[in-house]
Amino acid sequence: MKLFKGFAATALCTAMIVSGVAYSQQADAGPPGHSKAKVENVIFMIPDGYSTSFATNYRIFKGEDTVLDSMLVGMMKTNSADNWVTDSAAAGTAMATGVKTNNGMISVTPDGETVETILEAASDAGKSTGLVATSTITHATPAVFASHVQSRGSETDIALQLVNEIDVLLGGGKANFLPSSLGGNQAERNLLEESLADGYAVAENRNELLALSKKDKKVLGLFADDGMAPELDRDQTNEPSLAEMTDTALQSLSSNKKGFFLMVEGSQIDWAGHANDAAWAMKDSEAFEEAVEEALAFAKKDKKTLVIVAGDHDTGGMSVGGYGEYLAKADILHDVTATGDFMAAELNSDRSNVKAVIKEFTNLDLTDEEAERIKKAPENSTALTINQIVSERAYVGWSTTAHTGVDVPIYAYGPNSSTFSGLLDNTDMPKRIAEAMKIEFGN
């Protein structure tokens, strides 16, 4: 008993010291989290598919604490109205509207009733609004903040609802804004041309984005026909990074004296999880962290901005360590320079070059057994097999190529950040944002 009491006392002191350090880091960086000052601006950042295991593996990959670590304030439940394991549409709907819906539905109730989003409430209060993503800008997570459809697959209908309603739109999905994709009586509309006519500055590549003026209050940037490139493959494109898009959005939106609401999604952390691609997951986590740094730099200077970060669910059921051993080597993923999809495309018809390809892009020497696994893999799972072998070498485990229902961490910085402490439901997020901004909101 004495030993237990001594251990408990030591643990308590340690917890107090750690807590003090974490609070000191946050306090030194800007406005204290317990401040109840009115929040003029909100930057809501969503690393899609990001759970505690992603956070831990990324810390190992980085080799030191991450920017998010000192911002940790709570945890969030993720289930949808009809499933313990949510999809992004239902999870995003809860985070945007405060109302749970069924998987696949975009900001409508299970009965199909339209519900107000926190972005729409901010717009009604006179604030500027923006959406940034590395997926199509009409994909589930950005879509839930500014559109209402029965099915997340209705991306052209979503595009019609976004255009001329949101001040800044940056991401992929250009094809959904062009005549060839629009159906019915909308078939001949070109939403890019309409946006230009309505005063938007339009950018279609990184150079055009960076050349925009800070005076451009309305910006439409569509940098790929479909989703943008994974961070690992971005050097093959002329697409901007998530941090560059975030910086541009902040420059544009901050011209409104009434403030703004900006949602930034690190979309492809989720896509990497679905692919069980550990290196892709880490590189897109790194790209997301760089975007968070842009947001924090703005908030530190502004002192009226609340930054909230929360994944919408876990993807892939990632583990830290695994395969029957007490090991974690996510740091070796630094040597991986391409996604599994890219490497699979580099294989010749008989896959006889598999060892050379994997060596070139991962610096790993495949065993004969590993090479045979890749050679014998069905064509539609070649990339997955490559990713699984790389993950095994890094001791990053996966339990699924779908989502899981685990709770996810919440991070926050700035005035009212303590509002997001504790174990919250995903429906609490927009309600507490509205409370912090002191705007009318309710469904």
Salt bridges, closest charged atoms under 4 A:
GLU40 OE1 - LYS127 NZ 3.76
ASP48 OD1 - HIS313 NE2 3.22
ASP65 OD1 - ARG59 NE 3.92
ASP69 OD2 - ARG59 NE 2.93
ASP87 OD2 - ARG152 NH1 3.03
GLU120 OE2 - HIS148 NE2 2.75
GLU194 OE1 - ARG189 NH2 2.76
GLU204 OE1 - LYS174 NZ 2.91
GLU231 OE1 - ARG234 NE 2.88
GLU239 OE1 - ARG234 NH1 3.49
GLU244 OE2 - ARG206 NH2 2.66
ASP270 OD1 - HIS274 NE2 3.28
ASP270 OD1 - HIS403 NE2 3.35
GLU286 OE1 - LYS283 NZ 2.76
GLU289 OE2 - LYS62 NZ 2.86
ASP312 OD1 - HIS313 NE2 3.35
ASP365 OD1 - LYS359 NZ 3.33
ASP368 OD1 - LYS355 NZ 2.50
GLU370 OE1 - ARG393 NH2 2.85
GLU372 OE2 - LYS375 NZ 3.85
GLU392 OE1 - ARG373 NH1 3.11
ASP425 OD2 - LYS100 NZ 3.26
